[in-house]
């Protein structure tokens, strides 16, 4: 349970860092999201999740 809380905290740190460092880029990306096909977003989400699982697997191993 402690690791889950740490992971959630790290997620929030990284998310906040992106908004703090690239506020204009985030706004532009948000404007473009409606024009990106759902399948592209879904595929990107799966790829990012897979990378995340791989990182966790390597770190725990």
N, CA, C and O atoms as a CHARMM CRD file, in Angstrom:
* protein
*
  244
    1    1 UNK  N      0.82700  -1.19100   0.00000 PROA 1      0.00000
    2    1 UNK  CA     0.00000   0.00000   0.00000 PROA 1      0.00000
    3    1 UNK  C      0.87200   1.25600   0.00000 PROA 1      0.00000
    4    1 UNK  O      0.54100   2.24900  -0.64800 PROA 1      0.00000
    5    2 UNK  N      1.97700   1.20500   0.72500 PROA 2      0.00000
    6    2 UNK  CA     2.88400   2.33900   0.78600 PROA 2      0.00000
    7    2 UNK  C      3.44100   2.66600  -0.60300 PROA 2      0.00000
    8    2 UNK  O      3.57700   3.83700  -0.95900 PROA 2      0.00000
    9    3 UNK  N      3.75900   1.64300  -1.37700 PROA 3      0.00000
   10    3 UNK  CA     4.29200   1.86600  -2.72200 PROA 3      0.00000
   11    3 UNK  C      3.26200   2.51700  -3.62900 PROA 3      0.00000
   12    3 UNK  O      3.61500   3.33200  -4.48100 PROA 3      0.00000
   13    4 UNK  N      2.00200   2.17000  -3.45800 PROA 4      0.00000
   14    4 UNK  CA     0.93500   2.78300  -4.25500 PROA 4      0.00000
   15    4 UNK  C      0.82900   4.27600  -3.94800 PROA 4      0.00000
   16    4 UNK  O      0.64800   5.08300  -4.86000 PROA 4      0.00000
   17    5 UNK  N      0.93600   4.63900  -2.70700 PROA 5      0.00000
   18    5 UNK  CA     0.87900   6.05000  -2.32100 PROA 5      0.00000
   19    5 UNK  C      2.08800   6.79900  -2.88500 PROA 5      0.00000
   20    5 UNK  O      1.95600   7.92500  -3.36400 PROA 5      0.00000
   21    6 UNK  N      3.25600   6.17500  -2.82800 PROA 6      0.00000
   22    6 UNK  CA     4.46000   6.79000  -3.39900 PROA 6      0.00000
   23    6 UNK  C      4.29300   6.97100  -4.90500 PROA 6      0.00000
   24    6 UNK  O      4.63900   8.02200  -5.44400 PROA 6      0.00000
   25    7 UNK  N      3.76900   5.96200  -5.58100 PROA 7      0.00000
   26    7 UNK  CA     3.55800   6.04800  -7.03100 PROA 7      0.00000
   27    7 UNK  C      2.57900   7.16700  -7.37000 PROA 7      0.00000
   28    7 UNK  O      2.80200   7.91300  -8.32300 PROA 7      0.00000
   29    8 UNK  N      1.50500   7.29200  -6.60500 PROA 8      0.00000
   30    8 UNK  CA     0.53200   8.36100  -6.84600 PROA 8      0.00000
   31    8 UNK  C      1.18400   9.72600  -6.63400 PROA 8      0.00000
   32    8 UNK  O      0.93900  10.65800  -7.40000 PROA 8      0.00000
   33    9 UNK  N      2.00300   9.84400  -5.60800 PROA 9      0.00000
   34    9 UNK  CA     2.70500  11.09800  -5.35500 PROA 9      0.00000
   35    9 UNK  C      3.65800  11.45100  -6.47600 PROA 9      0.00000
   36    9 UNK  O      3.71600  12.60600  -6.90000 PROA 9      0.00000
   37   10 UNK  N      4.40200  10.48000  -6.95900 PROA 10     0.00000
   38   10 UNK  CA     5.32400  10.72800  -8.07000 PROA 10     0.00000
   39   10 UNK  C      4.57300  11.12300  -9.34000 PROA 10     0.00000
   40   10 UNK  O      5.03000  11.97900 -10.09800 PROA 10     0.00000
   41   11 UNK  N      3.43100  10.50200  -9.56600 PROA 11     0.00000
   42   11 UNK  CA     2.60500  10.86600 -10.71500 PROA 11     0.00000
   43   11 UNK  C      2.19700  12.33300 -10.63000 PROA 11     0.00000
   44   11 UNK  O      2.29000  13.07000 -11.61100 PROA 11     0.00000
   45   12 UNK  N      1.74400  12.74800  -9.44800 PROA 12     0.00000
   46   12 UNK  CA     1.31700  14.13600  -9.27800 PROA 12     0.00000
   47   12 UNK  C      2.48700  15.10500  -9.43300 PROA 12     0.00000
   48   12 UNK  O      2.31400  16.19500  -9.97700 PROA 12     0.00000
   49   13 UNK  N      3.66700  14.72700  -8.96600 PROA 13     0.00000
   50   13 UNK  CA     4.84500  15.57200  -9.14100 PROA 13     0.00000
   51   13 UNK  C      5.15100  15.73700 -10.62700 PROA 13     0.00000
   52   13 UNK  O      5.36700  16.85700 -11.09000 PROA 13     0.00000
   53   14 UNK  N      5.17100  14.64600 -11.37100 PROA 14     0.00000
   54   14 UNK  CA     5.47800  14.72200 -12.79700 PROA 14     0.00000
   55   14 UNK  C      4.40400  15.49300 -13.56100 PROA 14     0.00000
   56   14 UNK  O      4.71900  16.28300 -14.45100 PROA 14     0.00000
   57   15 UNK  N      3.15200  15.26800 -13.22000 PROA 15     0.00000
   58   15 UNK  CA     2.05600  15.98200 -13.87300 PROA 15     0.00000
   59   15 UNK  C      2.16400  17.48200 -13.59900 PROA 15     0.00000
   60   15 UNK  O      2.01200  18.29500 -14.51200 PROA 15     0.00000
   61   16 UNK  N      2.42000  17.84000 -12.37100 PROA 16     0.00000
   62   16 UNK  CA     2.57300  19.24700 -12.02100 PROA 16     0.00000
   63   16 UNK  C      3.77400  19.87900 -12.70100 PROA 16     0.00000
   64   16 UNK  O      3.72100  21.03600 -13.11800 PROA 16     0.00000
   65   17 UNK  N      4.85600  19.12200 -12.81300 PROA 17     0.00000
   66   17 UNK  CA     6.05600  19.61600 -13.47400 PROA 17     0.00000
   67   17 UNK  C      5.77700  19.95700 -14.93700 PROA 17     0.00000
   68   17 UNK  O      6.24500  20.97900 -15.43800 PROA 17     0.00000
   69   18 UNK  N      5.02600  19.11500 -15.60900 PROA 18     0.00000
   70   18 UNK  CA     4.68700  19.36100 -17.01900 PROA 18     0.00000
   71   18 UNK  C      3.89300  20.65800 -17.14700 PROA 18     0.00000
   72   18 UNK  O      4.17700  21.47700 -18.02200 PROA 18     0.00000
   73   19 UNK  N      2.89700  20.84800 -16.27700 PROA 19     0.00000
   74   19 UNK  CA     2.10100  22.07900 -16.32900 PROA 19     0.00000
   75   19 UNK  C      2.93600  23.30200 -15.97400 PROA 19     0.00000
   76   19 UNK  O      2.73700  24.36900 -16.55500 PROA 19     0.00000
   77   20 UNK  N      3.86600  23.17000 -15.03300 PROA 20     0.00000
   78   20 UNK  CA     4.68700  24.30200 -14.60700 PROA 20     0.00000
   79   20 UNK  C      5.71800  24.69800 -15.66800 PROA 20     0.00000
   80   20 UNK  O      5.97800  25.88400 -15.86800 PROA 20     0.00000
   81   21 UNK  N      6.29900  23.71600 -16.34100 PROA 21     0.00000
   82   21 UNK  CA     7.37600  23.99300 -17.28900 PROA 21     0.00000
   83   21 UNK  C      6.85100  24.32200 -18.69100 PROA 21     0.00000
   84   21 UNK  O      7.43700  25.14900 -19.39000 PROA 21     0.00000
   85   22 UNK  N      5.75500  23.68500 -19.10400 PROA 22     0.00000
   86   22 UNK  CA     5.23600  23.85500 -20.46700 PROA 22     0.00000
   87   22 UNK  C      3.76800  24.27800 -20.49200 PROA 22     0.00000
   88   22 UNK  O      2.96300  23.58500 -21.11400 PROA 22     0.00000
   89   23 UNK  N      3.37900  25.38000 -19.84600 PROA 23     0.00000
   90   23 UNK  CA     1.95700  25.74300 -19.82500 PROA 23     0.00000
   91   23 UNK  C      1.39300  26.04000 -21.21700 PROA 23     0.00000
   92   23 UNK  O      0.25900  25.66700 -21.51800 PROA 23     0.00000
   93   24 UNK  N      2.17600  26.70800 -22.06300 PROA 24     0.00000
   94   24 UNK  CA     1.70900  26.99700 -23.42000 PROA 24     0.00000
   95   24 UNK  C      1.55700  25.73300 -24.25200 PROA 24     0.00000
   96   24 UNK  O      0.60900  25.59800 -25.02500 PROA 24     0.00000
   97   25 UNK  N      2.49200  24.81300 -24.08900 PROA 25     0.00000
   98   25 UNK  CA     2.41600  23.54900 -24.82500 PROA 25     0.00000
   99   25 UNK  C      1.21400  22.72300 -24.41100 PROA 25     0.00000
  100   25 UNK  O      0.58500  22.07100 -25.24500 PROA 25     0.00000
  101   26 UNK  N      0.89400  22.74800 -23.13300 PROA 26     0.00000
  102   26 UNK  CA    -0.27800  22.00800 -22.64600 PROA 26     0.00000
  103   26 UNK  C     -1.54900  22.59500 -23.25600 PROA 26     0.00000
  104   26 UNK  O     -2.44000  21.85200 -23.66600 PROA 26     0.00000
  105   27 UNK  N     -1.63600  23.92000 -23.31700 PROA 27     0.00000
  106   27 UNK  CA    -2.82200  24.56400 -23.90900 PROA 27     0.00000
  107   27 UNK  C     -2.96800  24.20500 -25.38200 PROA 27     0.00000
  108   27 UNK  O     -4.06300  23.89500 -25.85100 PROA 27     0.00000
  109   28 UNK  N     -1.84300  24.25200 -26.11100 PROA 28     0.00000
  110   28 UNK  CA    -1.89900  23.90500 -27.53800 PROA 28     0.00000
  111   28 UNK  C     -2.29000  22.44500 -27.72700 PROA 28     0.00000
  112   28 UNK  O     -3.07600  22.11900 -28.61600 PROA 28     0.00000
  113   29 UNK  N     -1.74200  21.56600 -26.89000 PROA 29     0.00000
  114   29 UNK  CA    -2.07500  20.15300 -26.99700 PROA 29     0.00000
  115   29 UNK  C     -3.55800  19.92900 -26.71600 PROA 29     0.00000
  116   29 UNK  O     -4.21300  19.14600 -27.40500 PROA 29     0.00000
  117   30 UNK  N     -4.08800  20.62200 -25.69700 PROA 30     0.00000
  118   30 UNK  CA    -5.50500  20.46900 -25.35600 PROA 30     0.00000
  119   30 UNK  C     -6.40100  20.93700 -26.50500 PROA 30     0.00000
  120   30 UNK  O     -7.47100  20.37100 -26.72700 PROA 30     0.00000
  121   31 UNK  N     -5.96900  21.96300 -27.23100 PROA 31     0.00000
  122   31 UNK  CA    -6.74200  22.43100 -28.38200 PROA 31     0.00000
  123   31 UNK  C     -6.75200  21.40600 -29.50700 PROA 31     0.00000
  124   31 UNK  O     -7.72300  21.32700 -30.25900 PROA 31     0.00000
  125   32 UNK  N     -5.69100  20.62300 -29.63300 PROA 32     0.00000
  126   32 UNK  CA    -5.57700  19.64600 -30.71800 PROA 32     0.00000
  127   32 UNK  C     -6.23900  18.31100 -30.40500 PROA 32     0.00000
  128   32 UNK  O     -6.52700  17.53900 -31.31900 PROA 32     0.00000
  129   33 UNK  N     -6.48600  18.02600 -29.12800 PROA 33     0.00000
  130   33 UNK  CA    -7.03300  16.71500 -28.74300 PROA 33     0.00000
  131   33 UNK  C     -8.32600  16.33400 -29.47100 PROA 33     0.00000
  132   33 UNK  O     -8.46500  15.17900 -29.87400 PROA 33     0.00000
  133   34 UNK  N     -9.28100  17.26000 -29.65500 PROA 34     0.00000
  134   34 UNK  CA   -10.51300  16.84100 -30.35100 PROA 34     0.00000
  135   34 UNK  C    -10.29500  16.36300 -31.78500 PROA 34     0.00000
  136   34 UNK  O    -11.13200  15.64800 -32.33600 PROA 34     0.00000
  137   35 UNK  N     -9.18300  16.75100 -32.38500 PROA 35     0.00000
  138   35 UNK  CA    -8.92000  16.39200 -33.77500 PROA 35     0.00000
  139   35 UNK  C     -8.11100  15.10300 -33.92500 PROA 35     0.00000
  140   35 UNK  O     -7.92800  14.61600 -35.04100 PROA 35     0.00000
  141   36 UNK  N     -7.63500  14.55600 -32.83000 PROA 36     0.00000
  142   36 UNK  CA    -6.86000  13.31500 -32.87200 PROA 36     0.00000
  143   36 UNK  C     -7.84300  12.14600 -32.79000 PROA 36     0.00000
  144   36 UNK  O     -8.67500  12.11000 -31.88300 PROA 36     0.00000
  145   37 UNK  N     -7.76400  11.20000 -33.70900 PROA 37     0.00000
  146   37 UNK  CA    -8.70200  10.06500 -33.69400 PROA 37     0.00000
  147   37 UNK  C     -8.61400   9.26700 -32.38700 PROA 37     0.00000
  148   37 UNK  O     -7.54600   9.13200 -31.79000 PROA 37     0.00000
  149   38 UNK  N     -9.77200   8.74200 -31.96200 PROA 38     0.00000
  150   38 UNK  CA    -9.82800   7.96300 -30.72700 PROA 38     0.00000
  151   38 UNK  C     -8.85900   6.79400 -30.74700 PROA 38     0.00000
  152   38 UNK  O     -8.22400   6.50200 -29.73300 PROA 38     0.00000
  153   39 UNK  N     -8.73600   6.12800 -31.87100 PROA 39     0.00000
  154   39 UNK  CA    -7.85600   4.96100 -31.95600 PROA 39     0.00000
  155   39 UNK  C     -6.39800   5.35700 -31.73200 PROA 39     0.00000
  156   39 UNK  O     -5.64300   4.60400 -31.11700 PROA 39     0.00000
  157   40 UNK  N     -5.99700   6.52300 -32.21800 PROA 40     0.00000
  158   40 UNK  CA    -4.63700   6.99800 -32.01300 PROA 40     0.00000
  159   40 UNK  C     -4.38000   7.25800 -30.53500 PROA 40     0.00000
  160   40 UNK  O     -3.34000   6.86900 -30.00400 PROA 40     0.00000
  161   41 UNK  N     -5.32800   7.91700 -29.87000 PROA 41     0.00000
  162   41 UNK  CA    -5.19000   8.17400 -28.43800 PROA 41     0.00000
  163   41 UNK  C     -5.16700   6.86900 -27.64000 PROA 41     0.00000
  164   41 UNK  O     -4.39900   6.72700 -26.68900 PROA 41     0.00000
  165   42 UNK  N     -6.00700   5.93100 -28.03300 PROA 42     0.00000
  166   42 UNK  CA    -6.05800   4.63400 -27.34700 PROA 42     0.00000
  167   42 UNK  C     -4.73200   3.89300 -27.51000 PROA 42     0.00000
  168   42 UNK  O     -4.20000   3.33900 -26.54800 PROA 42     0.00000
  169   43 UNK  N     -4.20600   3.88600 -28.72900 PROA 43     0.00000
  170   43 UNK  CA    -2.92900   3.21700 -28.98400 PROA 43     0.00000
  171   43 UNK  C     -1.80400   3.87600 -28.19300 PROA 43     0.00000
  172   43 UNK  O     -0.97200   3.18400 -27.60700 PROA 43     0.00000
  173   44 UNK  N     -1.77200   5.19600 -28.17100 PROA 44     0.00000
  174   44 UNK  CA    -0.75300   5.90500 -27.40500 PROA 44     0.00000
  175   44 UNK  C     -0.87100   5.57300 -25.91800 PROA 44     0.00000
  176   44 UNK  O      0.14000   5.37400 -25.24400 PROA 44     0.00000
  177   45 UNK  N     -2.09400   5.51200 -25.40900 PROA 45     0.00000
  178   45 UNK  CA    -2.30300   5.15500 -24.00700 PROA 45     0.00000
  179   45 UNK  C     -1.78500   3.76400 -23.68200 PROA 45     0.00000
  180   45 UNK  O     -1.16600   3.55500 -22.63800 PROA 45     0.00000
  181   46 UNK  N     -2.03500   2.81900 -24.56800 PROA 46     0.00000
  182   46 UNK  CA    -1.56500   1.44600 -24.35100 PROA 46     0.00000
  183   46 UNK  C     -0.04800   1.38200 -24.39400 PROA 46     0.00000
  184   46 UNK  O      0.57000   0.68300 -23.59000 PROA 46     0.00000
  185   47 UNK  N      0.55700   2.10900 -25.33100 PROA 47     0.00000
  186   47 UNK  CA     2.02200   2.12800 -25.43100 PROA 47     0.00000
  187   47 UNK  C      2.63800   2.72000 -24.16700 PROA 47     0.00000
  188   47 UNK  O      3.60100   2.17500 -23.62700 PROA 47     0.00000
  189   48 UNK  N      2.08300   3.83500 -23.69600 PROA 48     0.00000
  190   48 UNK  CA     2.61800   4.48200 -22.49700 PROA 48     0.00000
  191   48 UNK  C      2.43700   3.57800 -21.27200 PROA 48     0.00000
  192   48 UNK  O      3.33200   3.48700 -20.43200 PROA 48     0.00000
  193   49 UNK  N      1.28700   2.91400 -21.16900 PROA 49     0.00000
  194   49 UNK  CA     1.07800   1.98700 -20.05600 PROA 49     0.00000
  195   49 UNK  C      2.08200   0.84700 -20.10700 PROA 49     0.00000
  196   49 UNK  O      2.61800   0.44700 -19.07300 PROA 49     0.00000
  197   50 UNK  N      2.34100   0.32100 -21.29400 PROA 50     0.00000
  198   50 UNK  CA     3.29500  -0.77100 -21.44700 PROA 50     0.00000
  199   50 UNK  C      4.70000  -0.33400 -21.02600 PROA 50     0.00000
  200   50 UNK  O      5.41400  -1.07600 -20.35000 PROA 50     0.00000
  201   51 UNK  N      5.08200   0.85600 -21.42700 PROA 51     0.00000
  202   51 UNK  CA     6.38600   1.39000 -21.01600 PROA 51     0.00000
  203   51 UNK  C      6.43000   1.52300 -19.49800 PROA 51     0.00000
  204   51 UNK  O      7.42600   1.16400 -18.87100 PROA 51     0.00000
  205   52 UNK  N      5.35600   2.03700 -18.90800 PROA 52     0.00000
  206   52 UNK  CA     5.29000   2.18300 -17.46100 PROA 52     0.00000
  207   52 UNK  C      5.41300   0.85800 -16.73000 PROA 52     0.00000
  208   52 UNK  O      6.13300   0.75400 -15.73700 PROA 52     0.00000
  209   53 UNK  N      4.71500  -0.14800 -17.21600 PROA 53     0.00000
  210   53 UNK  CA     4.80000  -1.47300 -16.61500 PROA 53     0.00000
  211   53 UNK  C      6.22300  -2.01700 -16.74500 PROA 53     0.00000
  212   53 UNK  O      6.74200  -2.63400 -15.81500 PROA 53     0.00000
  213   54 UNK  N      6.85000  -1.78700 -17.89600 PROA 54     0.00000
  214   54 UNK  CA     8.22200  -2.23800 -18.08900 PROA 54     0.00000
  215   54 UNK  C      9.18600  -1.56300 -17.12900 PROA 54     0.00000
  216   54 UNK  O     10.08300  -2.21200 -16.59000 PROA 54     0.00000
  217   55 UNK  N      9.00900  -0.26800 -16.91300 PROA 55     0.00000
  218   55 UNK  CA     9.87100   0.44800 -15.97300 PROA 55     0.00000
  219   55 UNK  C      9.69700  -0.09500 -14.55400 PROA 55     0.00000
  220   55 UNK  O     10.67500  -0.32600 -13.84300 PROA 55     0.00000
  221   56 UNK  N      8.44100  -0.29500 -14.15600 PROA 56     0.00000
  222   56 UNK  CA     8.18200  -0.83200 -12.81000 PROA 56     0.00000
  223   56 UNK  C      8.77800  -2.22800 -12.69300 PROA 56     0.00000
  224   56 UNK  O      9.39000  -2.55400 -11.67500 PROA 56     0.00000
  225   57 UNK  N      8.60700  -3.05800 -13.71900 PROA 57     0.00000
  226   57 UNK  CA     9.13500  -4.41700 -13.70100 PROA 57     0.00000
  227   57 UNK  C     10.65500  -4.42300 -13.55600 PROA 57     0.00000
  228   57 UNK  O     11.21600  -5.19600 -12.77900 PROA 57     0.00000
  229   58 UNK  N     11.31600  -3.53700 -14.32600 PROA 58     0.00000
  230   58 UNK  CA    12.77500  -3.45100 -14.23700 PROA 58     0.00000
  231   58 UNK  C     13.22300  -2.93400 -12.86100 PROA 58     0.00000
  232   58 UNK  O     14.21800  -3.40900 -12.31300 PROA 58     0.00000
  233   59 UNK  N     12.49700  -1.97300 -12.31400 PROA 59     0.00000
  234   59 UNK  CA    12.86500  -1.40000 -11.02900 PROA 59     0.00000
  235   59 UNK  C     12.66000  -2.40500  -9.88800 PROA 59     0.00000
  236   59 UNK  O     13.42500  -2.41500  -8.92400 PROA 59     0.00000
  237   60 UNK  N     11.64500  -3.23300 -10.00000 PROA 60     0.00000
  238   60 UNK  CA    11.35700  -4.22600  -8.95100 PROA 60     0.00000
  239   60 UNK  C     12.25600  -5.44800  -9.08100 PROA 60     0.00000
  240   60 UNK  O     12.46200  -6.17200  -8.10700 PROA 60     0.00000
  241   61 UNK  N     12.79100  -5.68200 -10.26900 PROA 61     0.00000
  242   61 UNK  CA    13.59600  -6.86900 -10.51100 PROA 61     0.00000
  243   61 UNK  C     14.95100  -6.75000  -9.97400 PROA 61     0.00000
  244   61 UNK  O     15.75000  -7.67800 -10.10300 PROA 61     0.00000
